[in-house]
Amino acid sequence: MRRTAHVPAAENQPSATGPRRSERDTLVALWPYLWAYKWRVILALSFMVGAKLANVGVPLLLKTLVDRLAPQPNTAQAMLVVPAGLLLGYGLLRLSTSLFTELRELVFAKATEGASRSISLKVFAHLHALSLRFHLERQTGGMTRDIERGTRAVNSLISYSLYSIIPTLIEVVLVLTLLATKFDVVFAWITLTALVMYVAFTVSVTHWRTQFRREMNELDSRAHSRAIDALLNYETVKYFNNEAFETRRYDEALERLRRVAVRTQQTLSLLNAGQQTIIATGLIVMLWRATQGVVEGHMTVGDLVMVNAFMIQLYIPLNFLGVIYREIKQSLTDLDKMFTLIEREREIADATDARPLMVKGPPSVRFDHVQFAYDPSRPILHDLSFEIPAGQTVAVVGPSGSGKSTLARLLYRFYDVQGGRITVNGHDVRSLTQDSLRRHIGIVPQDTVLFNDTVAYNIAYGRPEATHDEVVQAAQAARIHDFIQGTPKGYETMVGERGLKLSGGEKQRVAIARTLLKDPPILVFDEATSALDSANERAIQGELAAVAQGKTVLVIAHRLSTIVHAHEILVMEQGRIIERGTHPQLLAQEGRYAQMWRLQQAGGEG
């Protein structure tokens, strides 16, 4: 499968950013995941209101306590009993605030984590459902960073909005109401004016700063992608002595990130300084007004203490409003990226009336006047027609770039044809569910990529429910059992990232073993033994020939000696079939196939 060079950087490129959705749309998209836990949401909100009512009651009780301690013509017993009761009440209110807060977090934790899990699972499943074109164009490092930040953003958004913004708004309303009713309305207006100035300044500066934070995230993703790409291609870097080159490229990305990060911190300091100025000014004006009231005699010392306590309780959470607002904005941005991934349309999707493929025995496969191009400007297949009769083997040969591996991709429906059709037992593959179609096909690809897990896991991937004995039988058929047994950990041997701990031939035999374990009615061998030595190739060819009995097989081959027994051989060139027939027939034609055969025989099979 080597046609990646012809995949266009088209409109569907994952890195392309379309029109940004509104923050409201992002919240609407998030809401169903939270509302699945609606009773927990309602209960958490109730606890939150209870916590704020208790919190507002603390300054009121503190005022009464201070006033009771003021000199008055009461008995000594009253002086002892009343403050003791008030102190007990004060302590209970403080405890209630903390208790309600913890209950809110305890109740809502399941909703938060559940929503985060549901979104992450949906993104993961959707990414697997996207077309091969998307995965060939994506940047793994940047995409995983976006998913990681989006998942974290769910917790941050809920935490900051439900635990900070909404409680603060409730407390502001309660405090303004109390100030306006217990004292003159000027106190409420001073507080409201300071709050409005604070919020306006915070929102405007934070909105201005968002561009720097967004740029910082983009540069962070880019640097991460560059690092991941270099590490995944570790061997290539070593082959060409380009460690210093890759380090410079990474350093360039980090330097751009550093400059933007410094600018972000500078603007943050500006924001914090402005917020503190507004808070200090508002607090001074409020206390001056309260002190004046005490001096004039229409306010008590307890009132002064209460006003001060209210201001402190309001301004402590407001002091973090810039951080909270910024984090909410950033969380919405991160969520938007993740929801954009979720809503990305699938290039290859099942039809609304798609039905599962049901076959008994080997099916027939037919390519009927197929036309296809990865890029419209460069067609790959031209009016291609051939059939693989049920239970027979058809081999395809030809030079690189002739479109051989594209046949396997189209059969798997990694792409859809632009003209003609592909049928299995007479059913157009576009009318079948992709899941059922792919369950009936097994492939041994030319470039085998393994999971960073054990040998047993990678073989069993062909049929995860297979027993260990079945895994061993498949390994024996693929002639890799003895090698596995010779390793210290046997079938529990780790194969490394992408199977790099194994040689090319060993990886290919693992791929053969897992396809044999899957045992599907349709087999595709794409240069299935290209990485093997001649002795192992001959041995495995016998096993593959035995397995292919009674199955429909498409063989994409380079070594012609491996397909001499095929029922039909197709010779492709530039997306067209130029010769077809059995091995003896093609040799007798003295055409392109015969020329390739003589060249390989003279060169010792290349």
C-alpha positions as CSV (number, residue, x, y, z in Angstrom):
1,M,0.0,0.0,0.0
2,R,2.3,2.7,-1.2
3,R,0.1,5.3,-2.9
4,T,0.3,7.8,-0.1
5,A,2.2,10.2,-2.3
6,H,-0.9,10.7,-4.4
7,V,-3.2,11.5,-1.5
8,P,-4.1,15.2,-1.9
9,A,-3.9,17.7,0.8
10,A,-7.5,18.3,0.1
11,E,-10.3,20.1,1.8
12,N,-10.6,17.2,4.3
13,Q,-7.1,17.8,5.7
14,P,-7.4,17.3,9.5
15,S,-5.1,20.2,10.3
16,A,-7.3,22.6,8.4
17,T,-9.4,24.7,10.6
18,G,-12.9,25.5,9.3
19,P,-15.1,28.3,10.6
20,R,-15.0,28.4,14.3
21,R,-18.2,27.5,16.0
22,S,-19.7,29.8,18.7
23,E,-19.1,29.1,22.3
24,R,-22.8,28.6,22.7
25,D,-22.8,25.8,20.1
26,T,-19.9,24.1,22.0
27,L,-21.9,24.3,25.3
28,V,-25.0,22.9,23.5
29,A,-22.9,20.0,22.2
30,L,-21.6,19.3,25.7
31,W,-25.0,19.5,27.5
32,P,-26.4,16.1,26.5
33,Y,-23.3,14.4,28.0
34,L,-24.0,16.1,31.3
35,W,-27.8,15.8,31.2
36,A,-27.4,12.0,31.1
37,Y,-26.7,12.5,34.8
38,K,-29.6,15.0,35.3
39,W,-30.5,14.0,38.9
40,R,-26.9,14.4,39.9
41,V,-26.8,17.8,38.2
42,I,-29.9,18.9,40.1
43,L,-28.7,17.6,43.4
44,A,-25.2,19.2,42.9
45,L,-26.9,22.6,42.2
46,S,-29.0,22.2,45.3
47,F,-25.9,21.6,47.4
48,M,-24.2,24.6,45.8
49,V,-27.1,26.9,46.7
50,G,-27.0,25.5,50.2
51,A,-23.3,26.2,50.5
52,K,-23.7,29.8,49.3
53,L,-26.6,30.5,51.7
54,A,-24.4,29.2,54.6
55,N,-21.5,31.3,53.4
56,V,-23.6,34.5,53.3
57,G,-24.9,33.7,56.7
58,V,-21.4,33.7,58.2
59,P,-20.9,37.6,58.0
60,L,-24.5,38.1,59.4
61,L,-23.8,35.9,62.4
62,L,-20.4,37.6,62.8
63,K,-22.1,41.0,62.9
64,T,-24.4,39.8,65.7
65,L,-21.6,38.3,67.6
66,V,-19.6,41.5,67.5
67,D,-22.6,43.6,68.5
68,R,-23.4,41.3,71.4
69,L,-19.8,41.7,72.7
70,A,-20.2,45.5,72.8
71,P,-20.7,47.0,76.3
72,Q,-24.4,46.8,77.3
73,P,-26.4,46.7,80.6
74,N,-26.9,42.9,80.6
75,T,-26.1,40.3,83.2
76,A,-22.9,38.4,83.3
77,Q,-24.8,35.2,82.6
78,A,-26.3,36.7,79.4
79,M,-22.8,37.9,78.3
80,L,-21.5,34.3,78.6
81,V,-24.5,32.4,77.1
82,V,-25.3,34.5,74.1
83,P,-21.8,34.7,72.6
84,A,-21.3,31.0,73.2
85,G,-24.5,30.2,71.2
86,L,-23.5,32.6,68.5
87,L,-20.0,31.0,68.3
88,L,-21.5,27.6,68.0
89,G,-23.8,28.8,65.2
90,Y,-20.8,30.5,63.5
91,G,-18.9,27.3,63.6
92,L,-21.8,25.3,62.2
93,L,-22.3,27.7,59.3
94,R,-18.6,27.5,58.4
95,L,-18.9,23.7,58.6
96,S,-22.1,23.7,56.5
97,T,-20.3,25.7,53.8
98,S,-17.5,23.1,53.6
99,L,-19.9,20.2,54.0
100,F,-22.3,21.4,51.2
101,T,-19.3,22.1,48.9
102,E,-17.8,18.6,49.4
103,L,-21.2,17.0,48.9
104,R,-21.6,18.9,45.7
105,E,-18.3,17.6,44.4
106,L,-19.0,14.1,45.6
107,V,-22.3,14.0,43.9
108,F,-21.2,15.6,40.7
109,A,-17.9,13.8,40.3
110,K,-19.6,10.8,38.6
111,A,-21.3,13.2,36.1
112,T,-18.1,15.0,35.3
113,E,-16.0,11.9,34.9
114,G,-18.8,10.1,33.1
115,A,-19.2,12.9,30.6
116,S,-15.4,13.0,30.0
117,R,-15.4,9.3,29.5
118,S,-18.3,9.3,27.0
119,I,-16.8,12.1,24.9
120,S,-13.4,10.5,24.8
121,L,-14.9,7.2,23.8
122,K,-17.0,8.8,21.1
123,V,-13.9,10.6,19.7
124,F,-11.9,7.4,19.8
125,A,-14.6,5.4,18.0
126,H,-15.2,8.2,15.5
127,L,-11.6,8.4,14.6
128,H,-11.5,4.7,13.8
129,A,-14.6,5.2,11.6
130,L,-13.0,8.0,9.6
131,S,-11.5,7.2,6.2
132,L,-8.0,6.1,5.4
133,R,-7.5,9.5,3.7
134,F,-7.9,11.3,7.0
135,H,-5.4,9.0,8.8
136,L,-2.8,9.4,6.0
137,E,-3.1,13.2,6.3
138,R,-3.3,13.6,10.1
139,Q,-0.5,14.7,12.4
140,T,-0.7,12.1,15.2
141,G,1.1,14.3,17.8
142,G,-1.0,17.3,17.3
143,M,-4.2,15.4,17.1
144,T,-3.6,13.4,20.3
145,R,-2.7,16.7,22.0
146,D,-6.0,18.2,20.9
147,I,-7.9,15.1,22.2
148,E,-6.0,15.2,25.5
149,R,-6.7,18.9,26.0
150,G,-10.3,18.5,25.0
151,T,-10.8,15.7,27.5
152,R,-9.2,17.8,30.2
153,A,-11.4,20.8,29.1
154,V,-14.6,18.9,30.1
155,N,-13.4,18.7,33.7
156,S,-12.1,22.3,33.7
157,L,-15.2,23.8,32.2
158,I,-17.5,22.1,34.6
159,S,-15.3,22.8,37.5
160,Y,-14.8,26.5,36.8
161,S,-18.4,27.2,35.7
162,L,-20.3,25.1,38.2
163,Y,-17.9,25.5,41.1
164,S,-16.8,29.1,40.6
165,I,-18.8,31.3,38.2
166,I,-22.4,30.2,39.2
167,P,-21.7,30.2,43.0
168,T,-20.1,33.6,42.8
169,L,-23.1,35.0,40.9
170,I,-25.5,33.6,43.5
171,E,-23.4,35.1,46.3
172,V,-23.3,38.5,44.5
173,V,-27.0,38.6,44.2
174,L,-27.5,37.7,47.9
175,V,-24.9,40.2,49.1
176,L,-26.3,43.1,47.0
177,T,-29.8,42.3,48.3
178,L,-28.6,42.3,51.9
179,L,-26.6,45.5,51.5
180,A,-29.5,47.3,49.9
181,T,-32.1,46.2,52.5
182,K,-30.1,46.4,55.7
183,F,-28.2,49.6,54.9
184,D,-28.8,52.4,52.3
185,V,-28.7,51.5,48.7
186,V,-25.4,53.4,48.2
187,F,-23.5,50.3,49.5
188,A,-25.2,48.1,46.8
189,W,-24.3,50.6,44.1
190,I,-20.7,50.9,45.2
191,T,-20.4,47.1,45.2
192,L,-22.2,46.7,41.9
193,T,-20.1,49.5,40.2
194,A,-16.8,47.8,41.4
195,L,-18.1,44.4,40.2
196,V,-19.1,45.8,36.8
197,M,-15.8,47.5,36.3
198,Y,-13.9,44.4,37.5
199,V,-15.8,42.1,35.2
200,A,-15.6,44.5,32.2
201,F,-11.9,44.9,32.6
202,T,-11.3,41.2,33.1
203,V,-13.4,40.1,30.1
204,S,-12.0,42.7,27.7
205,V,-8.3,42.0,28.6
206,T,-8.9,38.2,28.7
207,H,-10.6,38.3,25.3
208,W,-7.6,40.2,24.0
209,R,-5.2,37.7,25.6
210,T,-7.0,34.7,24.1
211,Q,-5.2,35.2,20.8
212,F,-1.9,34.7,22.5
213,R,-3.1,31.6,24.4
214,R,-4.5,30.1,21.2
215,E,-1.3,30.8,19.3
216,M,0.6,29.2,22.2
217,N,-1.6,26.0,22.0
218,E,-1.0,25.8,18.2
219,L,2.7,26.1,18.6
220,D,2.6,23.6,21.5
221,S,0.8,21.1,19.2
222,R,3.2,21.7,16.4
223,A,6.3,21.2,18.6
224,H,4.7,18.1,20.1
225,S,4.0,16.7,16.6
226,R,7.5,17.4,15.5
227,A,9.0,15.6,18.5
228,I,6.6,12.6,18.1
229,D,7.3,12.4,14.4
230,A,11.1,12.4,15.0
231,L,10.8,9.7,17.7
232,L,8.6,7.5,15.6
233,N,11.1,7.7,12.8
234,Y,14.1,7.1,15.1
235,E,15.8,4.7,12.8
236,T,15.6,7.0,9.8
237,V,17.0,9.8,11.9
238,K,19.9,7.5,12.8
239,Y,20.4,6.3,9.3
240,F,21.1,9.8,8.0
241,N,22.9,11.2,11.0
242,N,20.2,13.8,11.4
243,E,20.0,13.9,15.2
244,A,21.3,17.5,15.3
245,F,19.0,18.5,12.4
246,E,15.9,17.2,14.3
247,T,17.1,18.8,17.5
248,R,17.4,22.2,15.7
249,R,13.9,21.8,14.2
250,Y,12.5,21.0,17.6
251,D,14.4,23.9,19.2
252,E,13.0,26.3,16.6
253,A,9.5,25.1,17.5
254,L,10.2,25.5,21.2
255,E,11.7,29.0,20.7
256,R,8.6,30.2,18.9
257,L,6.6,28.6,21.8
258,R,8.8,30.4,24.3
259,R,8.3,33.8,22.8
260,V,4.5,33.5,22.8
261,A,4.5,32.0,26.3
262,V,6.5,35.1,27.6
263,R,4.0,37.4,25.9
264,T,1.2,35.5,27.5
265,Q,2.7,35.9,30.9
266,Q,3.3,39.6,30.4
267,T,-0.4,40.2,29.5
268,L,-1.4,38.0,32.5
269,S,0.6,40.3,34.8
270,L,-1.1,43.3,33.3
271,L,-4.5,41.7,33.9
272,N,-3.7,40.8,37.5
273,A,-2.4,44.4,38.3
274,G,-5.6,46.0,36.9
275,Q,-7.8,43.6,38.8
276,Q,-6.1,44.3,42.1
277,T,-6.4,48.1,41.5
278,I,-10.1,47.8,41.0
279,I,-10.6,45.5,44.0
280,A,-8.6,47.8,46.3
281,T,-10.4,50.9,45.2
282,G,-13.8,49.3,45.7
283,L,-12.9,48.0,49.1
284,I,-11.5,51.4,50.3
285,V,-14.7,53.2,49.2
286,M,-17.0,50.6,50.9
287,L,-15.0,50.7,54.2
288,W,-14.9,54.5,54.2
289,R,-18.7,54.6,53.8
290,A,-19.1,52.0,56.6
291,T,-16.7,53.7,58.9
292,Q,-18.5,57.0,58.3
293,G,-21.7,55.3,59.3
294,V,-20.2,54.0,62.5
295,V,-18.9,57.5,63.4
296,E,-22.3,59.0,62.7
297,G,-24.0,56.4,64.9
298,H,-26.5,54.8,62.4
299,M,-24.2,51.8,61.9
300,T,-22.6,49.5,64.5
301,V,-19.1,48.1,64.7
302,G,-20.7,44.7,63.8
303,D,-22.1,46.3,60.6
304,L,-18.6,47.4,59.7
305,V,-17.2,43.9,60.3
306,M,-20.1,42.4,58.2
307,V,-19.5,44.8,55.3
308,N,-15.7,44.0,55.4
309,A,-16.5,40.2,55.6
310,F,-18.9,40.4,52.6
311,M,-16.3,42.3,50.5
312,I,-13.6,39.7,51.3
313,Q,-15.9,36.8,50.5
314,L,-16.9,38.4,47.2
315,Y,-13.4,39.6,46.1
316,I,-11.6,36.3,46.9
317,P,-13.4,34.4,44.2
318,L,-13.4,37.5,42.0
319,N,-9.7,37.7,42.3
320,F,-9.5,34.5,40.3
321,L,-12.1,35.6,37.8
322,G,-9.4,36.4,35.1
323,V,-7.9,33.0,35.5
324,I,-11.4,31.3,35.6
325,Y,-12.6,33.3,32.6
326,R,-9.5,32.6,30.6
327,E,-9.6,28.9,31.5
328,I,-13.3,28.7,30.5
329,K,-12.5,30.4,27.2
330,Q,-9.6,28.0,26.7
331,S,-11.7,25.0,27.7
332,L,-14.3,26.0,25.2
333,T,-11.6,26.4,22.5
334,D,-10.2,22.9,23.3
335,L,-13.7,21.4,23.4
336,D,-14.5,23.0,20.1
337,K,-11.5,21.2,18.5
338,M,-12.5,17.9,19.9
339,F,-16.2,18.3,18.9
340,T,-14.9,19.3,15.4
341,L,-13.2,15.9,15.3
342,I,-16.4,14.2,16.4
343,E,-18.5,16.0,13.8
344,R,-16.1,15.4,11.0
345,E,-18.0,13.7,8.3
346,R,-17.0,10.2,7.3
347,E,-15.8,10.1,3.7
348,I,-16.8,6.4,3.5
349,A,-20.0,5.8,5.3
350,D,-22.6,3.0,5.3
351,A,-25.7,3.6,3.2
352,T,-28.9,4.1,5.2
353,D,-30.2,0.8,3.7
354,A,-26.8,-1.1,3.9
355,R,-27.2,-4.7,4.7
356,P,-24.7,-7.2,6.2
357,L,-22.8,-9.5,3.9
358,M,-24.0,-13.1,4.3
359,V,-22.0,-15.8,2.5
360,K,-21.7,-19.6,2.8
361,G,-18.5,-20.7,1.4
362,P,-16.1,-18.7,-0.7
363,P,-17.7,-15.8,-2.6
364,S,-16.9,-14.4,-6.0
365,V,-15.4,-10.9,-6.3
366,R,-15.7,-8.8,-9.3
367,F,-14.2,-5.4,-10.4
368,D,-16.6,-4.1,-13.0
369,H,-15.3,-1.1,-15.1
370,V,-13.7,0.4,-12.1
371,Q,-12.3,3.9,-12.3
372,F,-10.5,5.6,-9.4
373,A,-8.2,8.5,-8.5
374,Y,-6.8,9.6,-5.2
375,D,-6.5,13.0,-6.8
376,P,-8.9,14.0,-9.7
377,S,-5.9,15.4,-11.6
378,R,-4.1,12.0,-11.5
379,P,-6.3,8.9,-12.3
380,I,-5.0,5.6,-11.0
381,L,-7.3,2.9,-12.4
382,H,-8.9,3.2,-15.9
383,D,-12.0,1.1,-16.7
384,L,-10.6,-1.9,-14.9
385,S,-12.6,-5.2,-15.1
386,F,-11.8,-8.7,-13.9
387,E,-13.3,-11.4,-11.7
388,I,-12.0,-13.7,-9.0
389,P,-14.4,-16.7,-9.2
390,A,-15.4,-18.3,-5.9
391,G,-12.7,-20.4,-4.5
392,Q,-10.0,-19.4,-7.0
393,T,-6.8,-17.4,-6.9
394,V,-6.1,-14.4,-9.1
395,A,-2.7,-12.7,-9.0
396,V,-1.8,-9.2,-10.0
397,V,1.7,-8.2,-11.1
398,G,3.2,-5.1,-12.6
399,P,5.6,-2.3,-11.9
400,S,5.3,0.0,-8.9
401,G,2.7,2.7,-9.3
402,S,0.5,0.6,-11.6
403,G,-2.4,0.5,-9.1
404,K,-2.0,-3.0,-7.7
405,S,-2.3,-2.2,-4.0
406,T,-5.1,0.2,-4.7
407,L,-7.2,-2.8,-5.6
408,A,-7.0,-4.1,-2.0
409,R,-7.9,-0.7,-0.6
410,L,-10.9,-0.5,-2.8
411,L,-12.0,-4.0,-1.9
412,Y,-11.8,-3.1,1.8
413,R,-13.7,0.1,1.0
414,F,-11.0,2.3,2.4
415,Y,-12.0,4.4,-0.6
416,D,-15.0,4.3,-2.9
417,V,-14.7,3.9,-6.7
418,Q,-15.5,7.0,-8.8
419,G,-16.8,4.8,-11.7
420,G,-18.0,1.3,-12.1
421,R,-18.5,-1.0,-9.1
422,I,-17.0,-3.8,-7.0
423,T,-19.2,-6.7,-6.1
424,V,-19.0,-9.6,-3.7
425,N,-21.4,-12.4,-4.7
426,G,-23.1,-9.9,-6.9
427,H,-23.6,-7.3,-4.1
428,D,-22.1,-3.9,-4.7
429,V,-19.8,-3.4,-1.7
430,R,-21.3,0.1,-1.3
431,S,-24.6,-1.5,-0.4
432,L,-23.0,-3.6,2.3
433,T,-22.1,-2.6,5.9
434,Q,-18.3,-2.0,6.1
435,D,-18.1,-4.1,9.3
436,S,-19.6,-7.2,7.7
437,L,-17.5,-6.8,4.5
438,R,-14.2,-6.5,6.4
439,R,-15.0,-9.4,8.6
440,H,-15.0,-11.6,5.5
441,I,-11.6,-10.4,4.2
442,G,-8.2,-11.1,5.6
443,I,-5.0,-9.3,4.4
444,V,-1.3,-9.8,4.8
445,P,0.0,-6.4,3.9
446,Q,3.5,-5.7,2.5
447,D,4.3,-3.2,5.3
448,T,3.4,-4.9,8.5
449,V,2.9,-2.6,11.6
450,L,2.4,-4.3,15.0
451,F,1.1,-3.1,18.3
452,N,3.5,-2.4,21.1
453,D,2.4,-5.5,22.9
454,T,3.2,-9.2,23.1
455,V,3.6,-11.5,20.2
456,A,0.6,-13.5,21.4
457,Y,-1.5,-10.3,21.4
458,N,-0.5,-9.4,17.9
459,I,-1.3,-12.8,16.5
460,A,-4.5,-13.0,18.4
461,Y,-5.5,-9.7,16.9
462,G,-6.8,-11.6,13.9
463,R,-9.5,-13.2,16.2
464,P,-9.3,-11.7,19.8
465,E,-11.4,-14.5,21.3
466,A,-9.1,-17.2,20.0
467,T,-7.6,-19.6,22.5
468,H,-3.8,-19.9,23.1
469,D,-3.7,-23.2,21.3
470,E,-5.3,-21.7,18.2
471,V,-2.7,-18.8,18.4
472,V,0.1,-21.4,18.6
473,Q,-1.4,-23.3,15.6
474,A,-1.5,-20.2,13.5
475,A,2.1,-19.4,14.5
476,Q,3.2,-22.9,13.5
477,A,1.5,-22.5,10.1
478,A,3.3,-19.2,9.6
479,R,6.6,-20.8,10.5
480,I,7.3,-18.5,13.4
481,H,6.5,-20.8,16.4
482,D,10.1,-22.0,16.8
483,F,11.4,-18.4,16.8
484,I,8.9,-17.4,19.5
485,Q,9.7,-20.4,21.6
486,G,13.4,-19.5,21.4
487,T,12.9,-16.1,23.0
488,P,13.1,-15.8,26.9
489,K,9.5,-14.9,27.3
490,G,8.0,-16.9,24.5
491,Y,4.6,-15.7,23.4
492,E,4.7,-12.9,26.0
493,T,7.7,-11.3,24.3
494,M,7.1,-7.6,23.7
495,V,7.5,-6.6,20.0
496,G,8.2,-2.9,20.6
497,E,6.8,0.3,19.0
498,R,5.4,-0.7,15.6
499,G,7.1,-4.1,16.0
500,L,10.6,-2.6,15.7
501,K,12.1,-5.3,17.9
502,L,11.4,-7.9,15.2
503,S,13.0,-8.2,11.8
504,G,11.0,-7.6,8.6
505,G,10.6,-11.3,8.0
506,E,9.5,-11.9,11.6
507,K,6.9,-9.2,11.4
508,Q,5.6,-10.5,8.1
509,R,5.2,-14.0,9.6
510,V,3.3,-12.5,12.5
511,A,1.0,-10.8,10.0
512,I,0.5,-14.1,8.1
513,A,-0.2,-15.9,11.4
514,R,-2.9,-13.4,12.5
515,T,-4.5,-13.6,9.0
516,L,-4.5,-17.4,9.2
517,L,-6.1,-17.2,12.6
518,K,-8.9,-14.9,11.3
519,D,-9.6,-17.6,8.6
520,P,-11.9,-15.4,6.4
521,P,-13.4,-16.6,3.1
522,I,-11.6,-13.8,1.1
523,L,-7.8,-13.5,1.3
524,V,-5.6,-10.7,0.1
525,F,-1.8,-11.3,-0.1
526,D,0.0,-8.0,-0.8
527,E,3.6,-9.0,-1.3
528,A,2.9,-11.4,1.6
529,T,6.4,-13.0,1.6
530,S,8.5,-10.1,0.3
531,A,10.6,-9.8,3.5
532,L,11.3,-13.5,3.8
533,D,14.4,-15.4,2.8
534,S,14.0,-18.0,0.0
535,A,13.9,-21.1,2.3
536,N,11.2,-19.6,4.6
537,E,9.3,-18.2,1.6
538,R,9.0,-21.6,0.0
539,A,7.9,-23.2,3.2
540,I,5.3,-20.5,3.9
541,Q,4.1,-20.6,0.3
542,G,3.1,-24.2,0.8
543,E,1.1,-23.2,3.9
544,L,-0.5,-20.3,2.1
545,A,-1.4,-22.5,-0.8
546,A,-3.0,-25.0,1.6
547,V,-4.9,-22.2,3.4
548,A,-6.1,-20.7,0.1
549,Q,-7.8,-24.0,-0.8
550,G,-11.5,-23.3,-0.9
551,K,-11.1,-19.5,-0.5
552,T,-11.3,-16.6,-2.9
553,V,-7.7,-15.1,-3.1
554,L,-6.3,-11.9,-4.5
555,V,-2.5,-12.0,-4.7
556,I,-0.5,-8.9,-5.3
557,A,3.0,-10.1,-6.2
558,H,6.5,-8.9,-7.2
559,R,8.2,-12.3,-7.3
560,L,6.5,-14.1,-10.2
561,S,7.6,-17.6,-8.9
562,T,5.2,-17.2,-6.0
563,I,2.1,-17.0,-8.3
564,V,2.8,-19.5,-11.1
565,H,-0.1,-21.7,-9.8
566,A,-2.7,-18.9,-9.8
567,H,-5.8,-19.6,-11.7
568,E,-5.4,-16.3,-13.6
569,I,-2.6,-13.7,-13.6
570,L,-3.3,-10.1,-14.5
571,V,-0.4,-7.8,-15.7
572,M,-1.1,-4.2,-14.9
573,E,0.6,-1.1,-16.1
574,Q,-0.5,2.5,-15.5
575,G,-3.9,1.5,-14.1
576,R,-4.8,-0.9,-16.9
577,I,-4.7,-4.6,-17.5
578,I,-2.4,-5.2,-20.4
579,E,-2.2,-9.0,-20.3
580,R,-4.1,-11.8,-18.6
581,G,-4.0,-15.5,-18.5
582,T,-2.3,-18.5,-16.7
583,H,1.4,-18.7,-16.2
584,P,2.0,-20.9,-19.3
585,Q,-0.3,-18.8,-21.4
586,L,1.4,-15.6,-20.5
587,L,4.8,-17.0,-21.2
588,A,3.6,-18.2,-24.6
589,Q,2.4,-14.7,-25.5
590,E,6.0,-13.4,-25.2
591,G,4.7,-10.1,-23.9
592,R,5.4,-8.0,-20.8
593,Y,4.9,-10.9,-18.4
594,A,7.4,-13.1,-20.3
595,Q,9.9,-10.3,-20.2
596,M,9.5,-9.8,-16.4
597,W,9.9,-13.6,-15.9
598,R,13.1,-13.8,-17.9
599,L,14.5,-10.8,-16.0
600,Q,13.7,-12.3,-12.6
601,Q,15.1,-15.7,-13.6
602,A,18.3,-14.2,-14.9
603,G,18.6,-12.1,-11.7
604,G,17.9,-15.0,-9.3
605,E,14.4,-13.7,-8.5
606,G,15.6,-10.1,-8.1
